[in-house]
Amino acid sequence: MEAPDFTLPASNGENVTLSQFRGKYVVLYFYPKDMTPGCTTEACHFRDHYESLTDLGAIVIGISPDSIERHKKFIEKHHLPFLLLADEKQDAAKAYDVWKLKKNFGKEYMGIERSTFLIDPNGQIVKEWRKVKVNGHVEEVLNALKEAVGSNK
């Protein structure tokens, strides 16, 4: 399946379009909110495995509905080496069908369902993880990337 294209403001001050990364693998992960425990753990796991992911030729991109200002604080606080994109209108989240009705403590609200997509150099989604549990997830992504890169050689 072709990965839906989008353009969003990025933490580096530029607008980033997914299709500009054609020719490379992209690890695109959607997460609910900067500075929250699960999202911080997930971002730090991606940070800790960043070199292994980039050594395989992948770009890592995180997306949440947070503002660029909040992303910059999150990046500074946790020394994140990858771009975070601000999807404040949830356009990308809706395109990837990760903007979902959630229930927490008896309240219902719309939010991001933690999800990751591995996109190949041709812009095709080769693997997706939905309703991600943080522990062990980045290792799963890394193993899928190794498999995808290996089968493309």
C-alpha positions in Angstrom: 0.0 0.0 0.0 1.3 3.4 -0.9 2.0 5.7 2.1 -0.2 8.8 2.2 1.9 11.9 1.4 1.7 14.9 3.6 3.5 18.2 4.4 3.8 19.3 8.0 5.9 21.8 10.0 9.0 20.2 11.5 11.0 20.8 14.6 13.9 22.1 12.4 11.8 25.1 11.3 11.1 23.7 7.8 8.1 22.1 6.2 8.6 18.5 5.6 6.9 16.4 2.9 7.0 12.6 3.3 7.7 12.1 -0.4 11.0 14.1 -0.1 12.5 11.0 1.5 11.8 8.7 -1.5 14.9 6.5 -2.0 15.2 5.9 1.7 13.4 3.8 4.3 11.2 5.9 6.7 10.2 4.9 10.2 7.2 7.0 10.7 5.8 6.9 14.2 2.6 8.6 15.5 2.4 9.2 19.3 -0.2 11.0 21.5 1.6 13.7 23.3 5.1 15.1 24.1 6.3 14.9 27.7 4.0 12.1 28.8 5.5 8.9 30.3 4.7 6.5 27.5 5.6 8.9 24.7 8.8 9.9 26.4 9.8 6.3 26.8 9.0 5.6 23.2 11.0 8.6 21.9 14.0 7.7 24.1 13.9 4.1 22.7 14.0 5.5 19.2 16.8 7.8 20.3 18.8 4.9 21.8 18.4 2.9 18.6 18.7 5.8 16.2 22.2 4.9 15.0 21.2 1.3 14.3 18.2 2.6 12.3 20.1 5.2 10.3 23.0 2.8 9.7 20.4 0.7 7.8 19.5 3.8 5.7 16.3 4.8 7.6 15.0 8.2 8.4 13.1 8.4 11.7 10.2 10.8 12.0 7.8 11.3 14.9 4.4 12.9 14.6 2.0 14.2 17.2 -0.7 16.9 17.4 1.7 19.0 19.6 3.0 22.4 18.5 6.5 23.0 17.2 7.3 24.9 20.4 6.4 21.9 22.5 8.3 19.6 20.1 11.4 21.7 20.5 11.2 21.5 24.3 10.7 17.7 24.1 13.7 17.3 21.8 16.0 19.5 24.0 14.9 17.8 27.2 15.5 14.2 25.9 18.3 14.9 23.2 16.2 13.5 20.4 18.2 13.3 17.1 15.3 13.0 14.7 12.6 15.3 13.4 9.2 15.7 15.1 6.4 17.0 13.0 3.4 19.0 14.3 0.1 17.6 13.0 -2.1 20.1 14.8 -5.0 19.6 12.5 -4.5 15.8 12.5 -4.3 15.7 8.7 -1.6 13.0 8.6 -3.1 11.2 11.6 -6.4 10.9 9.7 -4.7 9.9 6.4 -3.0 7.0 8.3 -6.2 6.2 10.2 -4.6 6.7 13.6 -6.9 9.5 14.8 -9.3 7.4 17.0 -11.9 7.6 19.6 -10.2 6.8 22.9 -11.5 6.0 26.4 -9.6 6.9 29.5 -11.0 7.0 33.1 -14.6 6.9 31.8 -14.1 9.8 29.4 -14.2 9.6 25.6 -12.1 11.8 23.4 -10.3 11.8 20.0 -6.6 11.2 20.0 -3.7 9.4 18.4 -3.6 5.6 18.5 0.2 4.9 19.0 1.3 3.5 15.6 4.4 3.0 13.5 4.8 2.6 9.8 7.8 1.3 7.9 7.9 2.9 4.5 10.2 1.6 1.8 12.3 3.7 -0.7 9.4 3.5 -3.2 7.0 5.0 -0.8 5.2 1.8 0.0 4.2 0.8 3.5 5.9 -2.5 4.1 5.0 -3.0 7.7 2.7 -1.3 10.2 2.2 -1.6 13.9 -1.0 -0.3 15.5 -2.0 0.0 19.2 1.8 -0.1 19.9 3.0 -1.2 23.3 6.2 0.7 23.9 8.4 -1.9 25.5 10.3 -3.9 22.9 8.6 -1.9 20.0 11.7 -0.2 18.6 13.5 -3.6 18.5 10.6 -5.0 16.5 10.9 -2.0 14.1 14.7 -2.5 13.8 14.3 -6.2 13.0 11.6 -5.5 10.4 13.9 -2.9 8.9 16.8 -5.3 8.8 14.6 -7.8 7.1 13.3 -5.3 4.5 16.8 -4.0 3.7 18.1 -7.6 3.4 15.4 -8.6 1.0 16.1 -5.5 -1.1 19.8 -6.3 -1.6 
